[in-house]
C-alpha cells in the first residue's frame, strides 16, 4: 500500500485558489478588505464574512466565513477571496 494514498482523492493546487474569472469585476480581499456581514466569493462559492482576525503569512487578513446553508464557519486568507466593487 502506498503512503501517498489514492491520488484521485487529493486536492489539486488550483482548487485552493479562488477563480477570478467567475467574478472578473470583483477585487481581491487583500486590495479591499471586507467588513463583517459582507458577501464575498471564495473557492467554495458565495459566503458571508463572520469575523476579521489577525494577519496571514502573505500579509493579508484572516477571515472567518460562513457558506449559505452550512452552519460551520471556516477560515480563509483575504488574498484568496473576491469582494464586490464599491457602488
C-alpha positions as CSV (number, residue, x, y, z in Angstrom):
1,X,0.0,0.0,0.0
2,X,1.3,3.4,-1.0
3,X,1.9,6.0,1.7
4,X,0.6,8.7,-0.6
5,X,-2.9,7.2,-0.7
6,X,-5.3,7.3,-3.6
7,X,-4.3,10.1,-5.9
8,X,-8.0,10.5,-7.0
9,X,-8.7,11.9,-3.5
10,X,-6.0,14.5,-3.5
11,X,-6.9,18.2,-3.8
12,X,-5.2,19.9,-6.7
13,X,-3.5,23.2,-6.0
14,X,-5.7,25.1,-8.5
15,X,-8.8,24.0,-6.4
16,X,-7.4,26.0,-3.5
17,X,-7.2,29.3,-5.4
18,X,-10.3,31.4,-6.0
19,X,-11.5,31.5,-9.6
20,X,-11.0,35.2,-10.5
21,X,-12.8,34.7,-13.9
22,X,-16.1,33.9,-12.1
23,X,-16.4,37.5,-10.9
24,X,-14.0,39.5,-13.1
25,X,-15.2,42.9,-11.8
26,X,-14.7,41.9,-8.2
27,X,-11.4,42.8,-6.5
28,X,-9.1,40.8,-4.2
29,X,-9.8,40.9,-0.5
30,X,-6.2,42.0,0.0
31,X,-6.9,45.1,-2.0
32,X,-10.3,45.9,-0.5
33,X,-10.8,44.4,3.0
34,X,-14.5,43.4,3.5
35,X,-16.3,44.1,6.8
36,X,-18.3,41.6,8.9
37,X,-21.5,40.8,7.2
38,X,-20.2,41.4,3.7
39,X,-20.8,38.9,0.9
40,X,-17.6,37.5,-0.7
41,X,-16.7,34.9,-3.3
42,X,-14.3,32.1,-2.2
43,X,-13.2,28.8,-3.6
44,X,-16.4,27.2,-2.2
45,X,-18.7,29.8,-3.6
46,X,-20.5,32.9,-2.1
47,X,-20.1,33.3,1.6
48,X,-20.6,35.8,4.4
49,X,-17.8,37.3,6.5
50,X,-18.3,36.4,10.1
51,X,-15.2,37.9,11.7
52,X,-11.9,39.6,10.6
53,X,-9.0,38.2,12.6
54,X,-5.2,38.5,12.5
55,X,-2.8,38.5,9.6
56,X,-1.7,35.6,7.5
57,X,1.7,34.7,6.2
58,X,1.2,36.7,3.0
59,X,0.3,39.8,4.9
60,X,-3.5,39.8,4.2
61,X,-6.1,39.4,7.0
62,X,-7.5,36.1,8.2
63,X,-11.3,35.9,7.7
64,X,-13.9,33.7,9.2
65,X,-16.5,32.9,6.6
66,X,-19.8,31.0,6.5
67,X,-21.3,29.5,3.4
68,X,-25.1,29.6,2.8
69,X,-26.8,26.6,4.3
70,X,-23.7,25.4,6.2
71,X,-23.5,26.5,9.8
72,X,-19.9,25.6,10.4
73,X,-17.6,28.5,9.6
74,X,-14.2,28.2,8.1
75,X,-11.1,30.4,7.7
76,X,-9.5,31.9,4.6
77,X,-6.9,34.5,3.8
78,X,-8.3,37.7,2.5
79,X,-6.0,37.5,-0.5
80,X,-7.9,34.4,-1.6
81,X,-11.3,35.9,-1.9
82,X,-13.1,38.3,-4.2
83,X,-15.0,41.3,-2.9
84,X,-17.8,43.1,-4.8
85,X,-16.7,46.5,-6.1
86,X,-17.8,49.6,-4.2
87,X,-21.0,51.1,-5.5
